[in-house]
């Protein structure tokens, strides 16, 4: 599966604790990554500076939703936000 055009949910919904170029302390859940361009594409996608966490996220039907069922970018943001909340330490 490939990333949905104009999505960027995985660059917004989850927290990232490792440094990102331009965000030395990472980012909070729900915060837009500074490396996300206006078309919701990662500007450092194929570069060594891309955090390992980001590289580990692979598009999947479960995470991204099924466009044929009308599941949108908002579906992906909601799914990832729920996962973020479920995996937070107590």
Secondary structure, DSSP 8 states (H G I E B T S, - for coil): ----TT--GGGTSS-B-S-BTTBTT-B-TT---TTB-TTS-BTTTTSTTS-HHHHH----HHHH--GGGT--HHHHHHHHHHHHHHTS--
